[in-house]
Amino acid sequence: MFDEYGDLITVEELCEMLAIGKNAAYELLGSGTIKAFRIKRVWKIPKKSVVDYVIEKSRL
């Protein structure tokens, strides 16, 4: 799942992966729904966090 992406993804890549807008992406990140961290002002999002989120939400 999501093999074309690296281990750490950007907010833009998160938007592509989930087909959502930036506001929705920042909401997911800010609330901690998708586990990620920031270095200064740049979000670092582990691909595994996105995969885990998709699996949890789709109840697979």
PDB file of N, CA, C and O in Angstrom:
ATOM      1  N   MET A   1       0.844  -1.183   0.000  1.00  0.00           N
ATOM      2  CA  MET A   1       0.000   0.000   0.000  1.00  0.00           C
ATOM      3  C   MET A   1       0.889   1.246   0.000  1.00  0.00           C
ATOM      4  O   MET A   1       1.780   1.378   0.839  1.00  0.00           O
ATOM      5  N   PHE A   2       0.646   2.146  -0.932  1.00  0.00           N
ATOM      6  CA  PHE A   2       1.389   3.399  -1.043  1.00  0.00           C
ATOM      7  C   PHE A   2       2.884   3.171  -1.271  1.00  0.00           C
ATOM      8  O   PHE A   2       3.713   3.879  -0.700  1.00  0.00           O
ATOM      9  N   ASP A   3       3.229   2.188  -2.098  1.00  0.00           N
ATOM     10  CA  ASP A   3       4.629   1.841  -2.330  1.00  0.00           C
ATOM     11  C   ASP A   3       5.431   2.939  -3.011  1.00  0.00           C
ATOM     12  O   ASP A   3       6.656   2.974  -2.889  1.00  0.00           O
ATOM     13  N   GLU A   4       4.764   3.831  -3.720  1.00  0.00           N
ATOM     14  CA  GLU A   4       5.487   4.877  -4.454  1.00  0.00           C
ATOM     15  C   GLU A   4       5.990   6.010  -3.552  1.00  0.00           C
ATOM     16  O   GLU A   4       6.724   6.885  -4.011  1.00  0.00           O
ATOM     17  N   TYR A   5       5.603   5.997  -2.281  1.00  0.00           N
ATOM     18  CA  TYR A   5       6.010   7.040  -1.343  1.00  0.00           C
ATOM     19  C   TYR A   5       7.143   6.551  -0.452  1.00  0.00           C
ATOM     20  O   TYR A   5       7.275   5.354  -0.200  1.00  0.00           O
ATOM     21  N   GLY A   6       7.963   7.491   0.025  1.00  0.00           N
ATOM     22  CA  GLY A   6       9.058   7.161   0.928  1.00  0.00           C
ATOM     23  C   GLY A   6       8.553   6.877   2.335  1.00  0.00           C
ATOM     24  O   GLY A   6       7.351   6.928   2.594  1.00  0.00           O
ATOM     25  N   ASP A   7       9.479   6.577   3.242  1.00  0.00           N
ATOM     26  CA  ASP A   7       9.105   6.266   4.626  1.00  0.00           C
ATOM     27  C   ASP A   7       8.562   7.482   5.370  1.00  0.00           C
ATOM     28  O   ASP A   7       7.690   7.344   6.227  1.00  0.00           O
ATOM     29  N   LEU A   8       9.069   8.672   5.051  1.00  0.00           N
ATOM     30  CA  LEU A   8       8.541   9.917   5.605  1.00  0.00           C
ATOM     31  C   LEU A   8       7.936  10.711   4.467  1.00  0.00           C
ATOM     32  O   LEU A   8       8.567  10.902   3.427  1.00  0.00           O
ATOM     33  N   ILE A   9       6.714  11.173   4.664  1.00  0.00           N
ATOM     34  CA  ILE A   9       6.033  11.903   3.595  1.00  0.00           C
ATOM     35  C   ILE A   9       5.754  13.343   4.020  1.00  0.00           C
ATOM     36  O   ILE A   9       5.852  13.690   5.197  1.00  0.00           O
ATOM     37  N   THR A  10       5.405  14.165   3.042  1.00  0.00           N
ATOM     38  CA  THR A  10       5.070  15.566   3.281  1.00  0.00           C
ATOM     39  C   THR A  10       3.562  15.725   3.402  1.00  0.00           C
ATOM     40  O   THR A  10       2.798  14.793   3.150  1.00  0.00           O
ATOM     41  N   VAL A  11       3.155  16.912   3.787  1.00  0.00           N
ATOM     42  CA  VAL A  11       1.720  17.209   3.871  1.00  0.00           C
ATOM     43  C   VAL A  11       1.082  17.087   2.482  1.00  0.00           C
ATOM     44  O   VAL A  11      -0.033  16.582   2.352  1.00  0.00           O
ATOM     45  N   GLU A  12       1.783  17.544   1.458  1.00  0.00           N
ATOM     46  CA  GLU A  12       1.256  17.458   0.096  1.00  0.00           C
ATOM     47  C   GLU A  12       1.048  16.002  -0.308  1.00  0.00           C
ATOM     48  O   GLU A  12       0.038  15.668  -0.926  1.00  0.00           O
ATOM     49  N   GLU A  13       1.997  15.137   0.038  1.00  0.00           N
ATOM     50  CA  GLU A  13       1.858  13.718  -0.288  1.00  0.00           C
ATOM     51  C   GLU A  13       0.712  13.088   0.511  1.00  0.00           C
ATOM     52  O   GLU A  13      -0.006  12.230  -0.002  1.00  0.00           O
ATOM     53  N   LEU A  14       0.544  13.511   1.758  1.00  0.00           N
ATOM     54  CA  LEU A  14      -0.585  13.032   2.567  1.00  0.00           C
ATOM     55  C   LEU A  14      -1.901  13.380   1.880  1.00  0.00           C
ATOM     56  O   LEU A  14      -2.818  12.561   1.820  1.00  0.00           O
ATOM     57  N   CYS A  15      -1.983  14.599   1.367  1.00  0.00           N
ATOM     58  CA  CYS A  15      -3.193  15.025   0.655  1.00  0.00           C
ATOM     59  C   CYS A  15      -3.448  14.144  -0.564  1.00  0.00           C
ATOM     60  O   CYS A  15      -4.588  13.762  -0.827  1.00  0.00           O
ATOM     61  N   GLU A  16      -2.388  13.818  -1.312  1.00  0.00           N
ATOM     62  CA  GLU A  16      -2.528  12.940  -2.474  1.00  0.00           C
ATOM     63  C   GLU A  16      -2.983  11.548  -2.055  1.00  0.00           C
ATOM     64  O   GLU A  16      -3.885  10.974  -2.665  1.00  0.00           O
ATOM     65  N   MET A  17      -2.360  11.009  -1.014  1.00  0.00           N
ATOM     66  CA  MET A  17      -2.638   9.643  -0.579  1.00  0.00           C
ATOM     67  C   MET A  17      -4.089   9.471  -0.154  1.00  0.00           C
ATOM     68  O   MET A  17      -4.716   8.458  -0.463  1.00  0.00           O
ATOM     69  N   LEU A  18      -4.624  10.467   0.558  1.00  0.00           N
ATOM     70  CA  LEU A  18      -5.977  10.359   1.095  1.00  0.00           C
ATOM     71  C   LEU A  18      -7.014  11.113   0.272  1.00  0.00           C
ATOM     72  O   LEU A  18      -8.203  11.084   0.587  1.00  0.00           O
ATOM     73  N   ALA A  19      -6.562  11.787  -0.784  1.00  0.00           N
ATOM     74  CA  ALA A  19      -7.451  12.593  -1.634  1.00  0.00           C
ATOM     75  C   ALA A  19      -8.235  13.602  -0.794  1.00  0.00           C
ATOM     76  O   ALA A  19      -9.460  13.691  -0.874  1.00  0.00           O
ATOM     77  N   ILE A  20      -7.487  14.360   0.015  1.00  0.00           N
ATOM     78  CA  ILE A  20      -8.081  15.388   0.873  1.00  0.00           C
ATOM     79  C   ILE A  20      -7.353  16.706   0.640  1.00  0.00           C
ATOM     80  O   ILE A  20      -6.297  16.743   0.008  1.00  0.00           O
ATOM     81  N   GLY A  21      -7.928  17.779   1.156  1.00  0.00           N
ATOM     82  CA  GLY A  21      -7.307  19.084   1.050  1.00  0.00           C
ATOM     83  C   GLY A  21      -6.329  19.337   2.192  1.00  0.00           C
ATOM     84  O   GLY A  21      -6.247  18.567   3.150  1.00  0.00           O
ATOM     85  N   LYS A  22      -5.591  20.437   2.063  1.00  0.00           N
ATOM     86  CA  LYS A  22      -4.593  20.757   3.088  1.00  0.00           C
ATOM     87  C   LYS A  22      -5.225  21.043   4.441  1.00  0.00           C
ATOM     88  O   LYS A  22      -4.668  20.662   5.470  1.00  0.00           O
ATOM     89  N   ASN A  23      -6.369  21.703   4.463  1.00  0.00           N
ATOM     90  CA  ASN A  23      -7.015  21.992   5.746  1.00  0.00           C
ATOM     91  C   ASN A  23      -7.364  20.708   6.488  1.00  0.00           C
ATOM     92  O   ASN A  23      -7.144  20.604   7.695  1.00  0.00           O
ATOM     93  N   ALA A  24      -7.903  19.737   5.771  1.00  0.00           N
ATOM     94  CA  ALA A  24      -8.244  18.451   6.385  1.00  0.00           C
ATOM     95  C   ALA A  24      -6.985  17.733   6.857  1.00  0.00           C
ATOM     96  O   ALA A  24      -6.983  17.109   7.919  1.00  0.00           O
ATOM     97  N   ALA A  25      -5.919  17.820   6.075  1.00  0.00           N
ATOM     98  CA  ALA A  25      -4.659  17.173   6.450  1.00  0.00           C
ATOM     99  C   ALA A  25      -4.104  17.781   7.730  1.00  0.00           C
ATOM    100  O   ALA A  25      -3.712  17.055   8.643  1.00  0.00           O
ATOM    101  N   TYR A  26      -4.068  19.110   7.804  1.00  0.00           N
ATOM    102  CA  TYR A  26      -3.551  19.766   9.007  1.00  0.00           C
ATOM    103  C   TYR A  26      -4.430  19.479  10.220  1.00  0.00           C
ATOM    104  O   TYR A  26      -3.934  19.412  11.345  1.00  0.00           O
ATOM    105  N   GLU A  27      -5.713  19.311   9.999  1.00  0.00           N
ATOM    106  CA  GLU A  27      -6.621  18.951  11.097  1.00  0.00           C
ATOM    107  C   GLU A  27      -6.295  17.560  11.644  1.00  0.00           C
ATOM    108  O   GLU A  27      -6.250  17.360  12.858  1.00  0.00           O
ATOM    109  N   LEU A  28      -6.068  16.599  10.740  1.00  0.00           N
ATOM    110  CA  LEU A  28      -5.701  15.244  11.154  1.00  0.00           C
ATOM    111  C   LEU A  28      -4.372  15.233  11.901  1.00  0.00           C
ATOM    112  O   LEU A  28      -4.214  14.519  12.891  1.00  0.00           O
ATOM    113  N   LEU A  29      -3.423  16.027  11.422  1.00  0.00           N
ATOM    114  CA  LEU A  29      -2.103  16.078  12.061  1.00  0.00           C
ATOM    115  C   LEU A  29      -2.166  16.797  13.401  1.00  0.00           C
ATOM    116  O   LEU A  29      -1.608  16.322  14.390  1.00  0.00           O
ATOM    117  N   GLY A  30      -2.836  17.928  13.438  1.00  0.00           N
ATOM    118  CA  GLY A  30      -2.918  18.729  14.659  1.00  0.00           C
ATOM    119  C   GLY A  30      -3.648  18.028  15.790  1.00  0.00           C
ATOM    120  O   GLY A  30      -3.315  18.216  16.960  1.00  0.00           O
ATOM    121  N   SER A  31      -4.646  17.218  15.445  1.00  0.00           N
ATOM    122  CA  SER A  31      -5.418  16.506  16.466  1.00  0.00           C
ATOM    123  C   SER A  31      -4.717  15.237  16.940  1.00  0.00           C
ATOM    124  O   SER A  31      -5.104  14.646  17.948  1.00  0.00           O
ATOM    125  N   GLY A  32      -3.679  14.819  16.204  1.00  0.00           N
ATOM    126  CA  GLY A  32      -2.984  13.592  16.566  1.00  0.00           C
ATOM    127  C   GLY A  32      -3.638  12.345  16.009  1.00  0.00           C
ATOM    128  O   GLY A  32      -3.230  11.230  16.335  1.00  0.00           O
ATOM    129  N   THR A  33      -4.647  12.520  15.173  1.00  0.00           N
ATOM    130  CA  THR A  33      -5.325  11.375  14.564  1.00  0.00           C
ATOM    131  C   THR A  33      -4.344  10.583  13.715  1.00  0.00           C
ATOM    132  O   THR A  33      -4.344   9.352  13.740  1.00  0.00           O
ATOM    133  N   ILE A  34      -3.508  11.292  12.964  1.00  0.00           N
ATOM    134  CA  ILE A  34      -2.398  10.665  12.247  1.00  0.00           C
ATOM    135  C   ILE A  34      -1.134  11.064  12.992  1.00  0.00           C
ATOM    136  O   ILE A  34      -0.827  12.249  13.123  1.00  0.00           O
ATOM    137  N   LYS A  35      -0.411  10.079  13.474  1.00  0.00           N
ATOM    138  CA  LYS A  35       0.791  10.332  14.265  1.00  0.00           C
ATOM    139  C   LYS A  35       1.889  10.901  13.379  1.00  0.00           C
ATOM    140  O   LYS A  35       2.233  10.323  12.348  1.00  0.00           O
ATOM    141  N   ALA A  36       2.432  12.035  13.791  1.00  0.00           N
ATOM    142  CA  ALA A  36       3.486  12.702  13.038  1.00  0.00           C
ATOM    143  C   ALA A  36       4.234  13.628  13.994  1.00  0.00           C
ATOM    144  O   ALA A  36       3.862  13.771  15.159  1.00  0.00           O
ATOM    145  N   PHE A  37       5.284  14.249  13.486  1.00  0.00           N
ATOM    146  CA  PHE A  37       6.038  15.197  14.302  1.00  0.00           C
ATOM    147  C   PHE A  37       6.484  16.362  13.431  1.00  0.00           C
ATOM    148  O   PHE A  37       6.439  16.303  12.202  1.00  0.00           O
ATOM    149  N   ARG A  38       6.910  17.409  14.098  1.00  0.00           N
ATOM    150  CA  ARG A  38       7.353  18.598  13.380  1.00  0.00           C
ATOM    151  C   ARG A  38       8.796  18.895  13.713  1.00  0.00           C
ATOM    152  O   ARG A  38       9.231  18.740  14.854  1.00  0.00           O
ATOM    153  N   ILE A  39       9.522  19.317  12.716  1.00  0.00           N
ATOM    154  CA  ILE A  39      10.851  19.889  12.912  1.00  0.00           C
ATOM    155  C   ILE A  39      10.717  21.332  12.474  1.00  0.00           C
ATOM    156  O   ILE A  39      10.564  21.638  11.291  1.00  0.00           O
ATOM    157  N   LYS A  40      10.779  22.217  13.470  1.00  0.00           N
ATOM    158  CA  LYS A  40      10.458  23.636  13.270  1.00  0.00           C
ATOM    159  C   LYS A  40       9.047  23.740  12.703  1.00  0.00           C
ATOM    160  O   LYS A  40       8.088  23.422  13.406  1.00  0.00           O
ATOM    161  N   ARG A  41       8.893  24.171  11.465  1.00  0.00           N
ATOM    162  CA  ARG A  41       7.548  24.333  10.910  1.00  0.00           C
ATOM    163  C   ARG A  41       7.193  23.263   9.888  1.00  0.00           C
ATOM    164  O   ARG A  41       6.150  23.351   9.241  1.00  0.00           O
ATOM    165  N   VAL A  42       8.046  22.252   9.733  1.00  0.00           N
ATOM    166  CA  VAL A  42       7.841  21.236   8.702  1.00  0.00           C
ATOM    167  C   VAL A  42       7.356  19.926   9.328  1.00  0.00           C
ATOM    168  O   VAL A  42       8.006  19.371  10.213  1.00  0.00           O
ATOM    169  N   TRP A  43       6.209  19.445   8.856  1.00  0.00           N
ATOM    170  CA  TRP A  43       5.667  18.179   9.340  1.00  0.00           C
ATOM    171  C   TRP A  43       6.412  17.026   8.714  1.00  0.00           C
ATOM    172  O   TRP A  43       6.689  17.035   7.515  1.00  0.00           O
ATOM    173  N   LYS A  44       6.740  16.033   9.518  1.00  0.00           N
ATOM    174  CA  LYS A  44       7.331  14.772   9.074  1.00  0.00           C
ATOM    175  C   LYS A  44       6.313  13.688   9.427  1.00  0.00           C
ATOM    176  O   LYS A  44       6.001  13.480  10.599  1.00  0.00           O
ATOM    177  N   ILE A  45       5.810  13.013   8.426  1.00  0.00           N
ATOM    178  CA  ILE A  45       4.717  12.060   8.622  1.00  0.00           C
ATOM    179  C   ILE A  45       5.200  10.666   8.213  1.00  0.00           C
ATOM    180  O   ILE A  45       5.477  10.432   7.037  1.00  0.00           O
ATOM    181  N   PRO A  46       5.302   9.750   9.161  1.00  0.00           N
ATOM    182  CA  PRO A  46       5.677   8.387   8.787  1.00  0.00           C
ATOM    183  C   PRO A  46       4.580   7.742   7.935  1.00  0.00           C
ATOM    184  O   PRO A  46       3.398   7.809   8.273  1.00  0.00           O
ATOM    185  N   LYS A  47       4.986   7.123   6.835  1.00  0.00           N
ATOM    186  CA  LYS A  47       4.018   6.455   5.956  1.00  0.00           C
ATOM    187  C   LYS A  47       3.222   5.414   6.740  1.00  0.00           C
ATOM    188  O   LYS A  47       2.037   5.210   6.477  1.00  0.00           O
ATOM    189  N   LYS A  48       3.861   4.767   7.689  1.00  0.00           N
ATOM    190  CA  LYS A  48       3.190   3.749   8.501  1.00  0.00           C
ATOM    191  C   LYS A  48       1.992   4.338   9.247  1.00  0.00           C
ATOM    192  O   LYS A  48       0.977   3.662   9.418  1.00  0.00           O
ATOM    193  N   SER A  49       2.103   5.586   9.689  1.00  0.00           N
ATOM    194  CA  SER A  49       0.982   6.242  10.379  1.00  0.00           C
ATOM    195  C   SER A  49      -0.229   6.379   9.462  1.00  0.00           C
ATOM    196  O   SER A  49      -1.370   6.201   9.889  1.00  0.00           O
ATOM    197  N   VAL A  50       0.032   6.695   8.212  1.00  0.00           N
ATOM    198  CA  VAL A  50      -1.060   6.846   7.247  1.00  0.00           C
ATOM    199  C   VAL A  50      -1.682   5.486   6.950  1.00  0.00           C
ATOM    200  O   VAL A  50      -2.905   5.359   6.893  1.00  0.00           O
ATOM    201  N   VAL A  51      -0.848   4.479   6.761  1.00  0.00           N
ATOM    202  CA  VAL A  51      -1.351   3.128   6.498  1.00  0.00           C
ATOM    203  C   VAL A  51      -2.192   2.646   7.678  1.00  0.00           C
ATOM    204  O   VAL A  51      -3.278   2.096   7.488  1.00  0.00           O
ATOM    205  N   ASP A  52      -1.690   2.852   8.897  1.00  0.00           N
ATOM    206  CA  ASP A  52      -2.438   2.454  10.098  1.00  0.00           C
ATOM    207  C   ASP A  52      -3.783   3.173  10.170  1.00  0.00           C
ATOM    208  O   ASP A  52      -4.795   2.570  10.529  1.00  0.00           O
ATOM    209  N   TYR A  53      -3.794   4.452   9.832  1.00  0.00           N
ATOM    210  CA  TYR A  53      -5.031   5.248   9.845  1.00  0.00           C
ATOM    211  C   TYR A  53      -6.042   4.684   8.841  1.00  0.00           C
ATOM    212  O   TYR A  53      -7.219   4.526   9.165  1.00  0.00           O
ATOM    213  N   VAL A  54      -5.583   4.385   7.629  1.00  0.00           N
ATOM    214  CA  VAL A  54      -6.470   3.858   6.593  1.00  0.00           C
ATOM    215  C   VAL A  54      -7.046   2.506   7.024  1.00  0.00           C
ATOM    216  O   VAL A  54      -8.242   2.256   6.873  1.00  0.00           O
ATOM    217  N   ILE A  55      -6.194   1.651   7.554  1.00  0.00           N
ATOM    218  CA  ILE A  55      -6.660   0.334   7.996  1.00  0.00           C
ATOM    219  C   ILE A  55      -7.676   0.477   9.120  1.00  0.00           C
ATOM    220  O   ILE A  55      -8.705  -0.199   9.120  1.00  0.00           O
ATOM    221  N   GLU A  56      -7.393   1.352  10.073  1.00  0.00           N
ATOM    222  CA  GLU A  56      -8.321   1.557  11.203  1.00  0.00           C
ATOM    223  C   GLU A  56      -9.662   2.102  10.722  1.00  0.00           C
ATOM    224  O   GLU A  56     -10.714   1.635  11.158  1.00  0.00           O
ATOM    225  N   LYS A  57      -9.629   3.075   9.838  1.00  0.00           N
ATOM    226  CA  LYS A  57     -10.877   3.688   9.372  1.00  0.00           C
ATOM    227  C   LYS A  57     -11.672   2.791   8.443  1.00  0.00           C
ATOM    228  O   LYS A  57     -12.899   2.878   8.393  1.00  0.00           O
ATOM    229  N   SER A  58     -10.982   1.924   7.702  1.00  0.00           N
ATOM    230  CA  SER A  58     -11.702   1.039   6.803  1.00  0.00           C
ATOM    231  C   SER A  58     -12.078  -0.281   7.471  1.00  0.00           C
ATOM    232  O   SER A  58     -12.770  -1.111   6.881  1.00  0.00           O
ATOM    233  N   ARG A  59     -11.623  -0.463   8.688  1.00  0.00           N
ATOM    234  CA  ARG A  59     -11.924  -1.648   9.505  1.00  0.00           C
ATOM    235  C   ARG A  59     -11.511  -2.937   8.810  1.00  0.00           C
ATOM    236  O   ARG A  59     -12.254  -3.917   8.788  1.00  0.00           O
ATOM    237  N   LEU A  60     -10.310  -2.914   8.245  1.00  0.00           N
ATOM    238  CA  LEU A  60      -9.776  -4.109   7.579  1.00  0.00           C
ATOM    239  C   LEU A  60      -9.100  -5.026   8.580  1.00  0.00           C
ATOM    240  O   LEU A  60      -8.590  -6.082   8.205  1.00  0.00           O
TER     241      LEU A  60
END
